[in-house]
Amino acid sequence: MKLWLRKAAVVLITIMTLGMYVPPAYLTADETKDDISAKTNIKEDISSSLIETESPIEEGDEQSDGLSLAESLSEEAKAQTLKKLGPKISSKIDPTFLDAILTGVEESVTSTLATMAEEDFPYVGITDQPTDGWGEKIFNLYDVRTNKAFAKFHVRRDNRPMEGYWFNFHYHVKSDNFETHREIGEIYWDKNIPPKWMA
């Protein structure tokens, strides 16, 4: 995301919440893609920072250079997706295809957040435990006040006759009672059964 857009998002969030929410320090640090796997439970940090009372960020402050809440949620979403795949699966997937899926997950999270009311934006959480074994769930985006999901991100294994196994990444939203599959992308695995998730 462009630097000016990040700055604008941080300032907008701070103004909307009247300074009651200021992005935590880890959002202002420069990060690399390798840092994604090192992140831990961002939703707790975001929730705890909601109760902090600090002064609002001015446009010239250094903190305005940090990541926006949307970007931090997108980064956590990508980390949860990698966690879901596990080392056995992710090590055998072509990095080009994996990057395309991770980019699709990031775009889907961003577009889902764009449909929300601005006053609800600071109260968005992301679940931190994908379903292992054979389950589809990667993560949910939810309202931390009500603990109810408004978007569910899944990956399904499809066994297509004469083709083999495919991983189908998709998500569902609350506005249609989580019925419609919104496609993110697909990755071909092999004709052999893939290992369990998170293996």
C-alpha positions, 0 to 999 in steps of 0.5 A: 500500500502506498505510503500516503494512503497508510498515513491517511488511514492512520490519521482517519482512524485516529480522528474517527475514534477521537484519539481513543485508539492510537495504532500500537508501536508494532504497527509503526515499525518497518517490516519485511515479508519474513516478519509475517511468520513471527507475528503473534496474536494481533487481535489481542494487541488490537483489543488491548490498544483500544482501551489505551488513551493516548493523544491523537496522531498529528499528520507530521508524527512518525507514527503516521508512517506505520501500517494501518489497521487494515494492513495489519489485519491483512498481514495477520490473515496471510500469516494464518493462511500459511499456518493453515497450509502447514510446512508439508503443503506450503513447501511443495507449492510453487511460490508464484502460486502461493504469492497469488493466493496470499495477495488474493487473501489480502485483497479480500480482507481489504475489500471486506473491511471497505464495506464496514461502517467507519465507526466499527472499523477499530473493533475488528478482530481476526481469529488466530487458530485455523482448523487443522486436520480436514476442516476448511476454516482458515480464519474469521473476521469478527466484531470484538464487541459481540464476538460474531463473525462477519467474514469467514475465510476457507480453503477446501480440497477438491478431488476432480476426476482425472485431474487430482486434488485442488485447493480452493480458497474462498470466503463467505460474508454475513450479508448473505448469511455466509451462503455465497462462495466468493472465490480467492483462487485455486492451487493444484496439488497432485493426484495423490491425497494431500497431507492434513492441514497444518501438518 
